[in-house]
């Protein structure tokens, strides 16, 4: 089963806020935090961008954790679709 984790990275002296998505296998992507989106949408955007980078398809189910979000692939035979538990 494929999984993606995401987390918020606060601003630093040089960079603004970001959101990072990564896989247990070590692939990752980091996006600038989009203040026009809410927190869930920023985490979904990062997970979606990582799926596009890895050419992963499927229906992704997501939910919050203490440190961010986790998304798991429900079925790799569907086109990419995200469902976020709120």
N, CA and C of each residue as an Amber inpcrd file, in Angstrom:
protein
   258
   0.8420000  -1.1820000   0.0000000   0.0000000   0.0000000   0.0000000
   0.8870000   1.2450000   0.0000000   0.5320000   2.2140000  -0.7980000
   1.2690000   3.4610000  -0.8630000   0.7420000   4.4430000   0.1770000
   1.6590000   5.2590000   0.7240000   1.2580000   6.2600000   1.7040000
   2.0890000   7.5230000   1.5190000   1.4910000   8.6500000   1.8610000
   2.1650000   9.9530000   1.8080000   1.8940000  10.6600000   3.1300000
   2.9330000  11.2180000   3.7190000   2.7890000  12.0370000   4.9270000
   3.0770000  13.4820000   4.5480000   2.4250000  14.4090000   5.2330000
   2.6860000  15.8340000   5.0110000   2.8580000  16.5250000   6.3520000
   3.6060000  17.6340000   6.3280000   3.7400000  18.4370000   7.5420000
   3.9800000  19.8930000   7.1760000   3.5670000  20.7530000   8.0840000
   3.7790000  22.1920000   7.9690000   5.1890000  22.5110000   8.4480000
   5.8830000  23.3810000   7.7060000   7.2080000  23.8630000   8.1010000
   7.0950000  25.3730000   8.2580000   7.3110000  25.8450000   9.4660000
   7.1650000  27.2650000   9.7640000   8.2140000  28.1270000   9.0740000
   7.9840000  29.4350000   9.0590000   8.9060000  30.3500000   8.3720000
  10.2650000  30.4040000   9.0670000  11.2910000  30.6680000   8.2830000
  12.6650000  30.8250000   8.7710000  13.1520000  32.2120000   8.3640000
  14.3690000  32.5170000   8.6840000  14.9380000  33.8220000   8.3250000
  14.9760000  34.0330000   6.8210000  15.2010000  32.9670000   6.0760000
  15.3780000  33.0760000   4.6270000  14.1280000  32.6700000   3.8490000
  13.3700000  31.6990000   4.3650000  12.2110000  31.1590000   3.6450000
  10.9240000  31.3700000   4.4250000   9.8440000  31.4890000   3.6780000
   8.5250000  31.5810000   4.3010000   8.0270000  30.2020000   4.7000000
   6.7870000  30.1320000   5.1250000   6.1660000  28.8620000   5.5110000
   6.0680000  27.9380000   4.3070000   6.1620000  26.6380000   4.5860000
   6.0960000  25.6310000   3.5250000   5.3220000  24.4210000   4.0230000
   4.9960000  23.5410000   3.1160000   4.3950000  22.2540000   3.4480000
   5.1830000  21.1890000   2.6930000   5.5600000  20.1340000   3.4100000
   6.3650000  19.0660000   2.8190000   5.5520000  17.7900000   2.7630000
   5.6780000  17.0650000   1.6520000   5.0620000  15.7520000   1.4960000
   6.1720000  14.7530000   1.2060000   6.0800000  13.5620000   1.8140000
   7.1020000  12.5530000   1.5730000   6.4940000  11.1590000   1.6900000
   7.2400000  10.1930000   1.1440000   6.8400000   8.7910000   1.1970000
   7.8000000   8.0480000   2.1240000   7.3920000   6.8900000   2.6260000
   8.3130000   6.0910000   3.4340000   9.5660000   5.6990000   2.6440000
   9.4650000   5.6520000   1.3220000  10.6080000   5.2980000   0.4820000
  11.6190000   6.4210000   0.2920000  11.3000000   7.6230000   0.7600000
  12.2550000   8.7200000   0.7080000  12.0010000   9.7810000  -0.3460000
  11.0170000   9.6020000  -1.2070000  10.6840000  10.6490000  -2.1740000
   9.9770000  11.7830000  -1.4520000  10.2440000  13.0250000  -1.8670000
   9.5890000  14.1540000  -1.2030000   9.4620000  15.3460000  -2.1330000
   8.6320000  16.2760000  -1.6990000   8.4430000  17.5400000  -2.3980000
   8.0480000  18.5700000  -1.3480000   8.4950000  19.8040000  -1.5330000
   8.1610000  20.8760000  -0.6060000   7.5820000  22.0360000  -1.4010000
   6.4280000  22.5320000  -0.9630000   5.7560000  23.6450000  -1.6220000
   5.6770000  24.8440000  -0.6820000   5.6280000  26.0370000  -1.2580000
   5.3840000  27.2340000  -0.4620000   3.9580000  27.1660000   0.0740000
   3.7660000  27.6040000   1.3090000   2.4370000  27.6370000   1.9230000
   1.6080000  28.6930000   1.2200000   0.4400000  28.3280000   0.7510000
  -0.4550000  29.2390000   0.0520000  -1.4660000  29.7900000   1.0560000
  -1.2810000  31.0380000   1.4600000  -2.1460000  31.6190000   2.4930000
  -3.5840000  31.8230000   2.0270000  -3.8310000  31.6860000   0.7230000
  -5.2040000  31.7940000   0.2370000  -5.9770000  30.4860000   0.4380000
  -5.2740000  29.4100000   0.8080000  -5.8970000  28.1090000   1.0590000
  -5.9040000  27.8300000   2.5490000  -6.8320000  26.9780000   2.9880000
  -6.8050000  26.5690000   4.3880000  -5.7540000  25.4710000   4.5750000
  -5.5540000  25.0680000   5.8030000  -4.5160000  24.0930000   6.1180000
  -4.7240000  22.7690000   5.3750000  -5.9500000  22.2350000   5.4080000
  -6.2170000  20.9690000   4.7110000  -5.8740000  21.0660000   3.2320000
  -6.2710000  22.1660000   2.5890000  -6.0150000  22.3200000   1.1560000
  -4.5190000  22.4140000   0.8480000  -3.7380000  23.0190000   1.7290000
  -2.2890000  23.0710000   1.5360000  -1.6710000  21.6810000   1.6290000
  -2.1330000  20.8760000   2.5790000  -1.6090000  19.5130000   2.7200000
  -2.0160000  18.6450000   1.5320000  -3.2480000  18.7940000   1.0770000
  -3.7060000  18.0560000  -0.1010000  -2.8930000  18.4660000  -1.3320000
  -2.6240000  19.7610000  -1.4880000  -1.8520000  20.2400000  -2.6390000
  -0.4610000  19.6180000  -2.6560000   0.1620000  19.5100000  -1.4930000
   1.4980000  18.9080000  -1.4210000   1.4490000  17.4220000  -1.7620000
   0.4590000  16.7110000  -1.2180000   0.3210000  15.2830000  -1.5130000
   0.0190000  15.0670000  -2.9990000  -0.8390000  15.8990000  -3.5520000
  -1.1720000  15.7920000  -4.9770000   0.0580000  16.0570000  -5.8480000
   0.8560000  17.0650000  -5.4890000   2.0720000  17.3790000  -6.2510000
   3.0610000  16.2200000  -6.2040000   3.1600000  15.5670000  -5.0540000
   4.0590000  14.4100000  -4.9590000   3.5370000  13.2550000  -5.8130000
   2.2220000  13.0410000  -5.8250000   1.6330000  12.0110000  -6.6960000
   1.9630000  12.2800000  -8.1590000   1.8410000  13.5350000  -8.5680000
   2.1560000  13.8960000  -9.9470000   3.6330000  13.6590000 -10.2520000
   4.5080000  14.0330000  -9.3170000   5.9460000  13.8320000  -9.4950000
   6.2730000  12.3450000  -9.6560000   5.6180000  11.4930000  -8.8480000
   5.8900000  10.0530000  -8.8770000   5.0450000   9.2960000  -9.8910000
   4.1240000  10.0160000 -10.5590000   3.2070000   9.4010000 -11.5260000
   2.3540000   8.3150000 -10.8550000   1.8850000   8.6110000  -9.6340000
   1.0080000   7.7110000  -8.9000000  -0.4340000   8.1100000  -9.1670000
  -1.2610000   7.1230000  -9.4740000  -2.6910000   7.3270000  -9.6330000
  -3.4040000   6.6500000  -8.4840000  -4.6410000   6.9840000  -8.3120000
  -5.4390000   6.3000000  -7.3090000  -6.3630000   7.2320000  -6.5680000
  -7.1590000   6.6460000  -5.7320000  -8.0550000   7.3920000  -4.8450000
  -7.3550000   7.4670000  -3.5000000  -7.0940000   8.6610000  -3.0450000
  -6.3280000   8.8820000  -1.8230000  -7.2480000   9.3270000  -0.6980000
  -7.1420000   8.6490000   0.4290000  -7.9230000   8.9730000   1.6170000
  -6.9690000   9.6370000   2.6070000  -7.3480000  10.8120000   3.1240000
  -6.4520000  11.5410000   4.0120000  -7.0920000  11.8680000   5.3400000
  -6.2360000  12.0560000   6.3090000  -6.6990000  12.4470000   7.6220000
  -5.5760000  13.1150000   8.3940000  -5.9400000  13.8400000   9.4270000
  -4.9690000  14.5900000  10.2050000  -4.2530000  13.7430000  11.2400000
  -3.0290000  14.1490000  11.5480000  -2.2360000  13.5550000  12.6110000
  -1.7510000  14.6840000  13.5180000  -1.0340000  14.3350000  14.5500000
  -0.4900000  15.3360000  15.4600000   0.4830000  16.2700000  14.7360000
   1.1850000  15.7380000  13.7510000   2.2330000  16.5090000  13.0650000
   1.8520000  16.9830000  11.6640000   0.7050000  16.6080000  11.1410000
   0.3350000  16.9900000   9.7690000  -0.8080000  16.1400000   9.2630000
  -0.5800000  15.4930000   8.1230000  -1.6020000  14.6340000   7.5210000
  -0.9570000  13.3820000   6.9540000  -1.7820000  12.3560000   6.7770000
  -1.3620000  11.1170000   6.1300000  -2.3970000  10.7820000   5.0710000
  -1.9290000  10.3750000   3.9250000  -2.7930000   9.9660000   2.8240000
  -2.4080000   8.5490000   2.4210000  -3.4040000   7.6850000   2.2620000
  -3.1490000   6.3190000   1.8030000  -3.9470000   6.0800000   0.5370000
  -3.3720000   5.2790000  -0.3370000  -4.0190000   4.9860000  -1.6150000
  -5.0120000   3.8500000  -1.4210000  -6.2500000   4.1300000  -1.7740000
  -7.3280000   3.1540000  -1.6480000  -7.3260000   2.1800000  -2.8170000
  -7.0490000   2.6650000  -4.0170000  -7.1200000   1.8250000  -5.2090000
  -6.2810000   2.4550000  -6.2970000  -5.2310000   1.8040000  -6.7350000
  -4.3250000   2.3910000  -7.7190000  -4.8710000   2.3600000  -9.1430000
  -6.0540000   1.8110000  -9.3330000  -6.6040000   1.7120000 -10.6850000
  -7.5160000   2.8770000 -11.0590000  -7.7470000   3.7980000 -10.1550000
  -8.5610000   4.9680000 -10.4260000  -7.6630000   6.1500000 -10.7100000
  -8.1960000   7.1670000 -11.3560000  -7.4150000   8.3880000 -11.5310000
  -7.2640000   9.0690000 -10.1680000  -6.2950000   9.9340000 -10.0610000
  -5.9990000  10.5620000  -8.7750000  -7.1690000  11.4010000  -8.2840000
  -7.5840000  11.1130000  -7.0780000  -8.7050000  11.7990000  -6.4390000
  -8.3860000  11.8460000  -4.9450000  -8.6340000  12.9540000  -4.3100000
  -8.3460000  13.0670000  -2.8860000  -9.6260000  13.2170000  -2.0900000
  -9.6990000  12.4870000  -0.9920000 -10.8040000  12.5790000  -0.0570000
 -10.1780000  12.8920000   1.2930000 -10.5570000  13.9850000   1.8940000
  -9.9810000  14.3840000   3.1600000 -11.0300000  14.2930000   4.2410000
 -10.7010000  13.5660000   5.3080000 -11.6030000  13.4700000   6.4650000
 -11.4910000  14.7560000   7.2630000 -12.5980000  15.3560000   7.5900000
 -12.5840000  16.5990000   8.3820000 -13.2340000  16.3710000   9.7080000
